[in-house]
Amino acid sequence: MANPTHPKLGPHNTPIQPSSSPSILSPHSANGGKSVTSIIQLSTPPGPPVFTSPVRPAAVPFRTSPALPQPLAFSSDSPLPTSSLPQFSNGSVQLPRQVSGGVEDHVPLGLGESNFVLFSAHKVLKQKKQANVPSLGFGALISPGREVLTGSEVIQRDPHRCQSCGSYSNIYCNILLGSGQWQCVICRKLNGSDGEYIAPRKEDLRRFPELSSTVVDYVQTGNNRPGFVPVSDLRVSAPVVLVIDECLDESHLQHLQSSLHAFVDSLPPTTRLGIVLYGRTVSVYDFSEESIASADVLPGDKSPLEESLKGFIYGTGIYLSPMNASLPIAHAIFSSLRPYKSNIPEASRDRCLGTAVEVALAIIQGPSADMSRGVVKRSGSNSRIIVCAGGPNTYGPGSVPYSFDHPNYPYMEKTALKWMENLGHEANRHNTVVDILCAGTCPVRVPILQPLAKASGGVLVLHDDFGEAFGVNLQRAAVRAASSHALLELRMSDGILITHVVGPGEEAHVDTHVTFKNDSALYIQMPSVEDTQSFALSMETERDIKSDHVFFQFAIQYSNVYQADVSRVITVRLPTVDSFSAYLESIQDEVAAVLIAKRTLLRAISHSDAIDMRATIDERIKDVALKFGSQVPKSKLHCFPKELSLLPELLFHLKRGPLLGNIIGHEDERSVLRNLFLNASFDLSLRMVAPRCLMHREGGTFEELPAYDLTMQSDTAVILDHGTDVFIWLGAELAVDEGRSSAALAACRTLAEELTEFRFPAPRILSFKEGSSQARYFVSRLIPAHKDPPYEQEARFPQLKSLTTEQRTKLKSSFVHFDDPSLCEWMRSLKVVPPQPN
């Protein structure tokens, strides 16, 4: 296989459950209000798909949780409607001669992508039968919350929208220069512009940002958002409340205290902080005492009563305070924490995590005294609760028994799941995100805590301990930009259907018929908007395409961190082709692999499901070779298409790696990884699928190599970036030279930190020597290529040619035989000839 290319940086994913009606619009509200309906769940998980002839999928399957049984993506037996969106006549209009053909001359033909959207191919096949091959599929990754690049277009007025379908005017619209009318690219209807688009020449229209850029932001800063801060470099300092487990042993507590001290030192001076401890009771620390760490204590066995909360919140205590006034007090509080005293196992200690989050939410909702001015004011939006947990929630609301053997455990677990989910939704209604950072060796019962984080728009992350990686994530969680009140609109040209959506949201039924009678958009409600998230869209064509281009428009409406209302509109145009080879050449292997991985991981709920999903990877490879490749003369073998030479390697990594393979043993870890991956940005998703391998060279430089075991050369140091983990491997010969090994390790560590500087969650960075027990983490993530013939090794790992005969002999003798197949062996076992590397 060829040397993997550098990641294609771009925008950065939960699928839509089948609806009982082909229409996604709800008449519940005549004034355009939002109405969210319940999601239908099928009762049994699907079997592995068989990739044969293309079939129509069921209605748009938007699934809000990967932890529930999911329908088969390519099933032809579903009785549900076969149309995901209502289709309307395109109402095309023959424009008079005085027309501008759009103002998109400066946009590269056939691309039109932005850093917010990545398509699996830059071209679309016109023939439906060819386009809808399910084993490869067509789709896009959209990152609505990705940071806007400097100089991006911002418009402080209402957008021009199609009065028929609701689409936004954009760079690809045809304009009637004399009247200012514009033709919608989605439904082809004519619309007025109140005379704004009247111009003598089409070049004059470029002064309108929406007619000169593929991405624009419409920003409303009126009186409806009184908290708006107009200064672009001043972010609203919303409260951060730490909810800390006080049932920790001394070794864990010491690490946690170090992380907490570093955390408050890193906070901006205007950030308001609250500190809540929980065990059998809930302790809320009062910042009004400057010399001592004092706290008010509430019982943890039940939800706090409204009357007791009123007396508590409206009392004299100060429970949220800016860091510039309270940093010494915060340090004193952390220093005063003491380890758990009773001789009770970690898993059996009373922890009222649910009650503690309720109290933290009440503090954020209620008035808080601003110590610097001595006045009472309400907290801003986009607040954060960060839970530091060392064990399961076993006491009070949302708790489960200590033992799985409890006779009532299944019922109590079901009740706890629902309670936690409701609490997450309550937090989201109050613009508060709950992140749960877990650490230590005690199982935290991930399925119970996950709904709380997910429903609020937060994340749950597992750590080995409360040390470095935990401390970094604590800091990054607090400063993550989280926007709220988000609604994503998806519109495509007539004939393009969305079949699956994977990402951090759920289908929203929005009644827009009063304003737009033919609005067939798919609406998605998002708990929060962050640049670490993305949605994976799977699409197919409903019929043969006649036009030369198809259009895609994505609009995200949200309240940003400055408390301004934003409508971000992204419009993409892709050319259509009849040529099969032209389509294959336009396929982006890495994007296609991430889309396939997200659809696959969605159904890998349990360990047995993961085994089944590995089989679907085999089926995909065979089907792509059958549909897109060529048959070897006088043989039953099929050649894998050379245009997709990187795809098998990426999918082989997926099959063997932590997402589907046997590298991770504990189901909690697998669940957390799966949930993180399904929502992650493209960059992180790609790294979680296929690791990036960098070999250290003399002089501090690095060479990027394929992630094969041939990289384990004893006189080198290697970095392996696998998304949530980064490994630094030191060869045995290098390790004995203390000076060289120290320099190489320092250079590797520096590069690893630079590569992951803005990643959330921050990965753990582990370093070890060749032959050590921990080295298995590194070896298990590499493709075993040492058994391949020398000519295949050199073709896929050209760096071998630079080794001397002695070095190659030594490298060959260092490998221990095991049964795992190489990439080439795996593909040949499927009756597929591996593609030649590019």
C-alpha positions in Angstrom: 0.0 0.0 0.0 1.2 3.5 -0.8 2.5 5.8 1.8 -0.7 7.3 3.4 -1.2 10.9 2.5 -1.4 13.6 5.1 -5.0 14.0 6.4 -7.1 16.2 4.2 -8.0 18.9 6.7 -11.5 20.0 6.4 -14.7 20.2 8.3 -15.3 17.6 10.4 -21.6 12.5 13.3 -26.5 9.9 15.2 -28.7 8.4 12.5 -32.3 9.3 11.9 -34.8 6.6 12.9 -37.4 5.7 10.3 -40.4 8.0 10.4 -43.9 6.6 10.3 -44.7 9.2 7.5 -42.7 10.2 4.5 -43.2 13.8 5.5 -40.8 15.4 8.0 -42.9 18.5 8.6 -45.3 18.7 11.5 -48.5 20.8 11.6 -48.4 21.1 15.3 -47.5 24.8 15.4 -49.1 27.3 13.1 -46.6 30.0 14.0 -43.5 28.1 13.0 -42.7 26.8 16.4 -40.6 23.7 16.9 -42.2 20.4 17.7 -40.0 17.4 18.5 -41.7 14.0 18.3 -40.6 10.8 19.8 -38.2 8.5 17.9 -39.4 5.1 16.8 -37.1 2.3 17.9 -37.1 -1.2 16.2 -37.1 -4.1 18.5 -34.3 -6.2 17.3 -30.8 -5.4 16.1 -30.0 -6.1 12.4 -27.8 -8.8 11.0 -24.8 -8.0 8.8 -25.7 -6.5 5.5 -25.3 -8.4 2.3 -24.2 -6.2 -0.6 -26.0 -7.2 -3.7 -28.0 -5.0 -6.1 -28.8 -1.5 -4.9 -32.1 -1.2 -3.1 -34.1 1.8 -1.8 -33.6 2.3 2.0 -36.4 3.0 4.5 -37.3 6.5 5.4 -34.5 8.7 6.9 -33.2 6.7 9.8 -32.1 9.3 12.4 -30.9 7.4 15.4 -30.3 9.3 18.6 -28.4 6.7 20.5 -26.0 4.0 19.3 -26.8 2.0 22.4 -30.2 0.9 21.1 -31.0 -1.7 18.4 -30.8 -0.2 15.0 -32.4 -1.0 11.6 -30.4 -2.4 8.7 -29.2 0.4 6.5 -29.7 -1.5 3.3 -32.8 -3.6 4.1 -35.3 -4.1 1.3 -37.9 -5.8 3.6 -39.0 -2.7 5.6 -42.7 -1.9 5.4 -41.9 1.7 6.1 -42.2 4.4 3.4 -39.4 4.4 0.9 -39.1 8.2 0.6 -37.1 10.0 3.2 -38.3 13.5 2.2 -41.4 14.7 0.4 -40.6 15.3 -3.3 -42.1 18.2 -5.2 -42.1 19.2 -8.9 -39.0 21.3 -9.4 -41.1 24.2 -10.9 -38.3 25.1 -13.2 -38.5 28.6 -14.7 -37.3 29.7 -18.1 -35.5 32.9 -17.4 -35.5 35.9 -19.7 -32.3 36.8 -21.5 -31.3 39.6 -19.1 -29.8 37.1 -16.7 -26.6 36.7 -14.7 -25.5 33.1 -14.8 -24.5 33.4 -11.1 -21.4 35.1 -9.8 -19.4 31.9 -9.1 -16.8 32.3 -11.8 -14.0 32.4 -9.2 -15.1 29.1 -7.5 -13.2 26.0 -8.7 -15.5 24.0 -10.9 -16.6 20.7 -9.4 -15.3 21.5 -5.9 -17.2 24.2 -4.1 -16.5 22.5 -0.8 -15.6 24.6 2.2 -13.8 23.8 5.4 -17.2 23.0 6.9 -18.2 20.2 4.4 -16.4 17.2 3.0 -17.9 15.0 0.3 -17.0 11.3 -0.3 -16.7 12.2 -3.9 -16.3 15.5 -5.9 -18.6 14.2 -8.6 -22.0 12.5 -8.7 -22.9 9.7 -11.1 -26.0 10.5 -13.2 -27.2 6.9 -13.4 -29.1 5.9 -10.3 -28.2 2.2 -10.6 -24.5 3.0 -10.7 -24.6 5.7 -8.0 -26.5 3.7 -5.4 -24.0 0.9 -4.8 -24.5 0.5 -1.0 -21.1 -1.0 -0.2 -19.4 2.2 -1.1 -22.1 4.8 -0.9 -22.1 8.6 -1.3 -22.3 11.1 1.5 -20.8 14.1 3.3 -19.4 15.2 6.6 -20.6 18.5 7.8 -19.1 20.5 10.7 -21.5 23.3 11.5 -19.6 24.6 14.5 -16.1 24.7 13.0 -14.3 27.9 13.7 -14.8 30.5 11.0 -11.6 31.5 9.3 -10.5 35.1 9.6 -12.0 37.2 6.8 -15.1 35.1 6.4 -18.2 36.9 5.3 -20.5 38.2 8.0 -23.9 39.9 7.2 -25.9 41.9 9.7 -29.3 41.7 8.0 -32.0 39.2 7.2 -31.2 36.7 4.4 -33.0 36.4 1.1 -34.9 33.1 1.1 -36.8 31.2 -1.5 -40.5 31.7 -0.8 -41.3 28.2 -2.1 -38.8 25.9 -0.4 -36.9 28.1 2.1 -33.5 27.9 0.5 -31.1 30.8 0.9 -29.8 32.9 -2.0 -26.2 32.0 -2.8 -23.3 32.3 -5.1 -24.7 29.8 -7.6 -28.1 31.6 -8.1 -29.1 32.9 -11.5 -29.9 36.6 -11.2 -32.3 38.8 -13.3 -30.1 41.9 -13.4 -32.9 44.2 -14.4 -35.4 43.2 -11.7 -33.1 41.8 -9.1 -35.0 38.5 -9.0 -33.0 35.3 -8.3 -33.6 31.7 -9.2 -33.4 29.2 -6.3 -30.8 26.4 -7.0 -32.9 23.8 -5.1 -36.4 24.2 -6.5 -35.7 26.5 -9.5 -38.4 29.0 -8.5 -38.0 32.8 -9.0 -37.8 35.1 -6.0 -37.6 38.8 -5.4 -34.8 40.6 -3.6 -36.6 43.9 -2.8 -34.6 45.4 -5.5 -31.2 44.7 -3.8 -29.9 42.5 -6.6 -30.6 45.0 -9.4 -27.3 45.7 -11.1 -25.9 46.7 -14.6 -23.4 43.9 -14.6 -23.0 40.6 -12.8 -19.6 41.7 -11.5 -21.4 44.4 -9.4 -23.3 41.6 -7.5 -20.1 40.5 -5.9 -20.4 43.2 -3.3 -23.1 41.0 -1.7 -21.3 38.4 0.5 -23.9 35.7 -0.1 -23.3 36.1 -3.9 -19.6 35.9 -3.7 -18.8 33.3 -1.0 -19.9 29.7 -0.5 -20.1 30.2 3.3 -21.7 33.2 5.0 -22.9 34.1 8.5 -26.0 36.2 9.1 -25.7 37.7 12.5 -28.5 39.3 14.5 -27.5 41.3 17.5 -30.8 43.1 18.3 -32.7 43.6 21.5 -33.9 40.1 21.6 -30.4 39.1 22.9 -29.7 41.8 25.6 -26.6 40.0 26.8 -24.8 40.4 23.4 -21.2 41.6 23.7 -20.2 43.3 20.5 -16.4 43.1 21.0 -15.2 40.3 18.8 -12.3 39.2 21.0 -14.2 39.3 24.3 -16.0 36.0 25.0 -18.9 36.0 27.5 -17.5 34.5 30.7 -20.2 31.9 31.5 -20.0 30.0 34.8 -18.1 26.8 35.2 -19.2 24.5 38.1 -16.9 21.7 39.2 -18.8 18.7 40.6 -16.2 16.6 42.4 -16.3 13.0 43.8 -15.2 13.1 47.4 -15.0 9.3 47.8 -11.5 9.0 46.5 -8.5 7.1 48.0 -5.4 9.1 48.8 -3.4 8.2 45.7 -6.2 9.3 43.4 -7.0 12.4 45.4 -3.4 13.7 45.2 -3.4 13.5 41.4 -6.9 15.2 41.3 -5.7 18.0 43.6 -2.8 18.7 41.3 -5.1 18.8 38.3 -7.6 21.1 40.0 -4.9 23.5 41.2 -3.5 23.7 37.6 -7.1 24.1 36.3 -8.0 27.2 38.3 -4.6 28.8 37.4 -5.5 28.4 33.7 -8.9 30.0 33.9 -9.4 33.6 32.6 -9.8 36.0 35.4 -13.4 36.8 34.5 -14.6 33.2 34.6 -17.0 32.5 37.4 -16.4 29.3 39.2 -18.5 27.1 41.5 -17.3 24.1 43.4 -19.6 21.2 44.5 -18.5 18.0 46.3 -20.6 14.9 46.5 -20.5 11.6 48.4 -23.4 10.7 50.6 -24.2 14.4 50.8 -23.7 17.5 48.6 -21.4 20.2 49.7 -21.5 23.6 48.0 -18.6 25.8 48.7 -19.1 29.5 49.7 -16.7 32.0 48.3 -17.7 34.7 50.8 -15.3 33.4 53.4 -11.9 34.6 52.3 -9.7 32.9 54.9 -11.3 29.4 55.2 -12.9 26.8 52.9 -16.5 26.7 54.1 -19.4 24.8 52.5 -23.2 24.4 52.8 -24.3 20.8 53.0 -27.5 19.3 51.5 -28.7 15.7 51.7 -28.0 13.5 48.7 -30.7 10.8 49.0 -33.3 12.8 47.1 -33.7 15.8 44.8 -33.4 19.1 46.6 -36.8 20.7 47.4 -37.6 24.0 45.7 -38.2 25.7 49.0 -34.8 24.6 50.4 -33.1 25.6 47.2 -34.7 29.1 47.4 -33.4 29.6 50.9 -30.0 28.3 49.8 -29.6 30.3 46.6 -31.1 33.6 47.9 -29.1 33.5 51.1 -26.0 35.3 51.9 -23.6 32.8 50.4 -21.6 33.3 47.2 -21.5 30.1 45.2 -20.3 31.5 41.9 -17.4 33.9 41.9 -14.9 35.3 39.3 -11.4 34.0 39.4 -9.8 37.4 39.8 -11.5 37.7 43.2 -11.5 34.0 44.3 -8.3 32.3 43.1 -6.8 32.0 46.6 -10.1 30.6 48.0 -10.3 28.0 45.2 -6.7 26.8 46.0 -7.6 26.7 49.7 -10.7 24.6 48.9 -8.7 22.1 46.9 -6.0 21.8 49.5 -8.6 21.1 52.2 -9.9 18.0 50.4 -9.3 14.7 52.3 -9.3 11.1 51.2 -12.1 8.7 51.9 -11.8 7.3 55.4 -14.2 4.3 55.8 -13.0 0.8 54.9 -15.6 0.3 52.1 -14.7 -0.9 48.5 -14.6 1.9 45.9 -17.5 0.5 43.9 -19.7 0.3 47.1 -19.3 3.9 48.3 -22.3 6.1 48.4 -22.1 8.7 45.6 -25.1 11.0 44.9 -23.8 12.3 41.6 -27.3 13.0 40.3 -28.3 15.2 43.2 -25.0 17.1 43.0 -25.6 17.9 39.3 -29.1 19.1 40.2 -27.7 21.5 42.8 -25.0 22.7 40.4 -27.7 23.5 37.8 -29.7 25.3 40.5 -26.7 27.5 41.3 -26.3 28.4 37.6 -30.0 29.2 37.2 -30.3 31.3 40.3 -28.8 34.7 40.9 -25.1 34.9 41.8 -23.3 37.6 43.6 -20.6 39.3 41.6 -17.9 39.9 44.3 -16.0 42.5 42.3 -19.0 44.8 42.3 -21.1 43.6 45.2 -24.2 43.2 43.1 -26.5 40.3 42.2 -26.8 39.4 38.5 -28.0 36.4 36.5 -25.4 34.1 34.9 -24.9 34.1 31.2 -25.7 31.3 28.7 -23.5 28.4 27.6 -22.6 27.4 31.1 -20.6 24.3 31.9 -20.9 21.7 34.7 -17.8 19.4 34.8 -18.1 16.3 36.8 -14.9 14.7 38.2 -16.0 11.1 38.9 -14.1 8.2 40.4 -16.9 5.7 40.7 -20.6 4.9 39.9 -23.7 6.9 40.9 -25.0 4.6 43.7 -27.0 6.9 46.0 -30.0 9.1 45.5 -31.8 10.0 42.2 -30.5 8.4 39.1 -28.5 5.8 41.0 -28.2 2.0 40.6 -27.4 -0.6 43.3 -23.9 -1.5 44.1 -24.3 -5.1 42.9 -25.6 -6.4 39.6 -27.1 -9.2 41.6 -29.7 -6.9 43.2 -33.1 -8.5 42.5 -34.5 -5.2 41.3 -31.4 -4.1 39.3 -32.9 -4.2 35.7 -35.9 -2.0 36.8 -33.7 0.4 38.7 -31.2 0.7 35.8 -34.1 1.5 33.4 -35.4 4.2 35.9 -31.9 5.6 36.4 -31.3 5.9 32.6 -34.5 7.8 32.1 -33.8 10.1 35.1 -30.3 10.9 33.9 -31.6 11.6 30.4 -34.3 14.0 31.7 -31.7 15.8 33.8 -29.5 16.2 30.7 -32.4 17.7 28.8 -33.2 20.0 31.7 -29.6 21.2 31.7 -29.8 21.8 27.9 -33.0 23.9 28.4 -31.0 26.1 30.6 -28.0 26.4 28.2 -25.8 24.3 30.4 -23.5 21.5 29.1 -22.5 18.6 31.4 -19.2 17.0 30.8 -18.3 13.9 32.8 -14.6 13.2 33.2 -14.1 9.8 34.8 -10.8 8.4 36.1 -9.3 5.6 38.3 -9.7 1.9 38.4 -13.3 1.7 39.6 -16.0 1.0 36.9 -18.3 4.0 36.7 -21.2 2.3 35.0 -20.9 4.2 31.7 -24.4 3.4 30.4 -25.9 5.2 33.4 -23.9 8.4 33.0 -23.8 8.6 29.2 -27.4 9.9 28.8 -26.7 12.8 31.1 -23.7 14.0 29.1 -25.3 13.3 25.7 -28.7 15.0 26.3 -27.0 18.1 27.6 -24.6 18.3 24.6 -21.5 17.2 26.6 -19.2 14.3 26.5 -18.1 11.4 28.8 -14.4 10.6 28.9 -12.5 7.8 30.6 -9.0 8.2 32.0 -6.5 5.9 33.6 -6.0 8.3 36.5 -6.5 11.9 37.5 -3.1 12.9 36.3 -1.9 14.7 33.2 -4.4 13.7 30.5 -7.3 14.3 33.0 -5.9 17.7 33.9 -5.6 18.7 30.3 -9.1 17.7 29.5 -10.4 19.6 32.5 -8.8 22.7 31.1 -10.0 22.1 27.5 -13.6 21.3 28.6 -13.9 24.6 30.4 -12.8 26.8 27.5 -14.6 24.9 24.7 -16.8 27.2 22.8 -20.3 25.8 23.1 -23.2 27.6 21.2 -26.8 26.7 21.9 -30.4 26.7 20.6 -29.1 25.1 17.4 -31.1 23.9 14.4 -29.5 22.4 11.3 -31.4 22.6 8.0 -30.4 20.2 5.1 -31.5 20.8 1.5 -30.5 19.0 -1.7 -31.4 19.2 -5.3 -34.5 17.3 -6.4 -33.7 13.6 -6.7 -31.0 13.5 -4.0 -32.2 11.7 -0.8 -30.7 11.7 2.7 -30.9 8.1 3.9 -28.9 8.3 7.2 -27.6 11.0 9.5 -25.1 10.2 12.2 -24.2 12.9 14.7 -24.9 14.8 17.9 -28.6 15.6 17.4 -32.1 14.3 16.7 -34.7 15.0 14.1 -36.8 18.1 14.7 -40.3 18.5 13.2 -40.6 22.1 12.3 -43.7 23.6 10.8 -42.6 26.0 8.1 -45.6 25.6 5.7 -47.0 29.0 6.7 -43.9 30.7 5.3 -42.5 28.1 2.8 -45.2 25.9 1.3 -42.8 23.4 -0.4 -40.1 23.2 2.3 -38.8 19.6 2.1 -35.7 20.3 4.3 -34.6 17.9 7.0 -34.3 19.7 10.3 -32.0 18.5 13.1 -32.1 19.8 16.7 -28.6 20.0 18.3 -28.0 20.2 22.1 -24.9 22.3 21.5 -22.6 23.4 18.6 -18.9 22.8 18.9 -16.0 22.7 16.5 -15.2 19.1 17.7 -18.4 17.7 16.3 -19.7 16.7 12.9 -22.6 15.0 11.2 -22.2 12.2 8.7 -24.8 12.2 5.9 -25.4 9.2 3.7 -27.2 10.0 0.5 -28.5 8.3 -2.7 -30.2 9.4 -5.9 -33.9 8.8 -6.3 -33.8 8.8 -10.1 -31.4 9.3 -13.0 -30.0 12.9 -12.9 -30.4 15.0 -16.1 -28.7 18.2 -15.0 -25.0 19.0 -15.2 -24.8 19.9 -11.5 -26.4 19.1 -8.2 -26.6 21.5 -5.2 -26.4 21.0 -1.5 -27.3 23.7 1.1 -26.7 23.4 4.8 -28.0 26.1 7.2 -27.3 26.1 10.9 -29.1 28.5 13.2 -27.7 29.0 16.7 -26.9 31.4 19.5 -23.1 31.8 19.7 -20.8 32.3 22.6 -21.2 36.1 22.3 -25.0 35.5 22.7 -25.7 36.7 19.2 -28.1 34.8 16.9 -26.3 33.4 13.9 -27.5 31.7 10.7 -24.6 30.1 8.9 -25.3 29.1 5.3 -23.1 26.7 3.3 -23.8 26.0 -0.3 -22.0 23.4 -2.4 -22.3 22.6 -6.1 -21.0 19.2 -7.5 -20.8 18.3 -11.2 -22.6 15.2 -12.4 -20.9 12.7 -14.7 -21.7 9.6 -16.9 -18.2 8.3 -16.8 -17.6 5.6 -14.2 -13.8 6.2 -14.2 -14.3 10.0 -13.7 -16.5 9.3 -10.7 -14.0 6.8 -9.2 -11.1 9.3 -9.6 -13.1 11.9 -7.7 -13.7 9.7 -4.7 -11.9 10.8 -1.5 -10.8 7.6 0.2 -10.4 9.1 3.7 -13.8 10.7 3.7 -15.5 7.6 2.3 -13.7 5.5 4.9 -14.9 7.7 7.8 -18.5 7.6 6.5 -18.4 3.8 6.2 -16.9 3.6 9.7 -19.6 5.7 11.3 -22.4 3.7 9.7 -20.7 0.5 10.8 -19.9 1.6 14.4 -23.5 2.7 14.8 -24.5 -1.0 14.9 -21.5 -2.3 16.9 -23.4 -2.0 20.2 -22.0 -5.1 22.0 -18.9 -7.1 21.6 -20.8 -9.7 19.5 -22.2 -6.9 17.3 -18.6 -5.7 16.8 -17.6 -9.2 15.6 -20.6 -9.1 13.1 -19.5 -5.7 11.9 -16.0 -7.0 11.1 -17.7 -9.4 8.7 -19.4 -6.5 7.0 -16.0 -4.9 6.3 -15.1 -8.1 4.4 -18.4 -7.9 2.5 -17.8 -4.3 1.5 -14.3 -5.0 0.1 -15.6 -7.9 -1.9 -18.6 -5.9 -3.2 -16.6 -2.8 -4.1 -14.2 -5.1 -6.1 -17.2 -6.8 -7.8 -19.0 -3.6 -8.7 -16.1 -1.2 -9.4 -13.1 -3.4 -10.1 -12.2 -5.7 -13.0 -12.1 -9.5 -13.1 -8.7 -11.2 -13.5 -8.7 -13.2 -16.9 -9.4 -16.9 -16.5 -9.9 -16.5 -12.7 -12.6 -15.9 -10.1 -10.5 -13.1 -8.6 -11.4 -9.5 -8.9 -9.0 -6.6 -8.9 -9.8 -3.9 -6.4 -10.1 -0.5 -8.3 -6.8 1.3 -8.4 -8.6 4.6 -7.9 -9.5 3.5 -4.4 -6.1 2.2 -3.4 -6.1 3.7 0.1 -9.6 2.5 1.1 -8.8 -1.2 1.9 -5.9 -0.1 4.2 -8.2 2.3 6.1 -11.0 -0.3 6.5 -8.4 -2.9 7.5 -7.3 -0.6 10.3 -10.9 -0.1 11.3 -11.5 -3.9 11.5 -8.4 -4.5 13.6 -8.3 -1.3 15.7 -10.0 -0.3 19.0 -13.3 0.6 17.5 -14.1 -2.9 16.2 -11.2 -5.1 17.1 -10.0 -6.9 20.3 -7.5 -4.2 21.5 -10.0 -2.9 24.1 -11.2 -5.5 26.6 -13.7 -3.5 28.7 -17.1 -2.8 27.3 -17.3 0.6 29.1 -14.2 1.7 27.2 -15.6 0.5 23.9 -18.9 2.3 24.6 -17.2 5.6 25.3 -15.0 5.4 22.2 -18.0 4.5 20.0 -20.0 7.5 21.3 -17.1 9.8 20.9 -16.4 8.6 17.4 -20.0 8.9 16.2 -20.0 12.6 17.0 -16.3 13.4 16.3 -14.9 15.8 13.7 -13.4 14.4 10.5 -9.9 14.9 11.7 -10.3 13.0 14.9 -12.5 10.4 13.3 -9.9 9.7 10.7 -7.2 9.3 13.3 -9.4 7.0 15.4 -10.0 4.8 12.3 -6.4 4.7 10.9 -3.3 5.7 13.0 -0.7 8.1 11.7 2.9 6.9 11.9 5.9 9.2 12.1 9.5 8.1 12.4 12.1 10.3 14.1 15.2 11.1 12.2 18.6 12.5 13.2 18.4 16.2 13.5 14.9 16.2 15.0 13.0 15.7 11.7 10.2 13.2 11.2 9.3 11.0 8.2 5.6 9.9 7.7 5.3 6.2 7.0 2.5 3.6 6.6 1.3 2.2 9.9 2.9 -1.2 9.3 5.0 -3.2 11.8 8.0 -2.7 9.4 8.4 0.6 11.1 9.7 -1.1 14.3 13.4 -0.7 13.5 15.5 -1.0 16.6 17.6 2.1 16.0 14.7 4.5 15.7 11.9 6.2 17.6 8.3 6.2 16.3 5.2 8.2 17.1 1.8 6.5 16.5 -1.2 8.9 16.7 -4.4 6.9 17.0 -6.7 9.8 17.9 -7.5 9.2 21.6 -4.1 7.7 22.2 -0.6 8.6 21.1 2.2 6.1 21.5 6.0 6.8 21.4 8.0 3.6 20.8 11.8 3.5 21.3 13.8 0.8 19.6 16.0 -1.4 21.8 19.3 -0.2 20.1 18.3 3.5 20.5 17.2 3.0 24.1 20.7 1.8 25.3 22.2 5.1 24.1 21.0 7.4 26.8 21.9 10.6 25.1 20.3 9.8 21.7 17.2 8.2 23.3 16.6 11.2 25.6 16.8 13.6 22.6 14.6 11.4 20.4 12.0 11.0 23.2 11.9 14.8 23.9 11.5 15.5 20.2 8.7 12.9 19.9 7.0 14.2 23.0 7.1 17.8 21.7 5.7 16.7 18.3 2.9 14.6 19.9 1.8 17.6 22.0 1.8 19.9 19.0 -0.2 17.4 16.9 -2.9 17.2 19.7 -2.7 20.7 21.1 -6.4 21.6 20.3 -7.8 18.0 20.4 -10.7 17.3 22.7 -10.7 14.9 24.5 -6.9 15.3 24.9 -5.3 11.9 24.2 -3.1 10.1 26.6 0.5 10.1 25.5 2.4 6.9 26.4 6.0 6.1 25.8 7.8 2.7 26.1 10.7 0.7 24.9 10.8 -2.1 22.4 10.1 -5.4 24.1 8.3 -4.0 27.2 4.9 -5.2 28.2 3.3 -1.9 27.3 4.7 -2.1 23.7 1.8 -4.4 22.9 -0.4 -1.3 22.7 1.7 0.0 19.9 2.3 -3.4 18.0 -1.4 -4.3 18.1 -2.3 -1.1 16.1 0.2 -1.8 13.3 -0.6 -3.8 10.2 1.5 -7.0 10.2 3.4 -6.8 6.9 6.6 -8.7 7.9 5.2 -11.9 6.4 4.7 -10.4 2.9 7.1 -11.1 0.1 10.0 -8.6 -0.2 8.6 -7.1 -3.4 5.2 -6.4 -1.7 6.9 -5.0 1.4 8.9 -2.5 -0.7 5.9 -1.5 -2.8 3.9 -0.6 0.2 6.7 0.4 2.5 9.3 2.1 0.3 11.5 3.2 3.2 12.8 -0.4 3.4 14.9 0.3 0.3 17.0 2.6 2.3 18.1 -0.1 4.8 21.2 -2.2 4.3 21.1 -5.9 3.9 22.2 -6.4 7.5 19.5 -4.0 8.8 16.8 -5.8 6.8 18.0 -9.2 8.1 18.0 -7.9 11.7 14.5 -6.4 11.3 13.1 -9.6 9.8 14.6 -11.7 12.7 13.0 -9.3 15.3 9.4 -10.3 14.5 7.6 -13.0 16.5 5.3 -15.2 14.4 1.5 -14.9 14.9 -1.6 -15.7 12.9 -2.8 -12.2 12.1 -3.0 -11.7 8.3 -1.3 -8.8 6.5 -3.3 -6.5 4.4 -2.5 -8.4 1.2 -3.2 -11.8 2.8 -6.6 -10.5 4.1 -7.6 -9.2 0.7 -6.6 -12.4 -1.1 -8.6 -14.4 1.4 -11.6 -12.5 0.1 -10.8 -13.4 -3.6 -9.7 -9.8 -4.2 -6.4 -8.7 -5.7 -4.9 -5.8 -3.7 -4.6 -2.6 -5.7 -1.1 -1.3 -6.5 -0.1 1.6 -4.3 -0.2 5.0 -6.0 
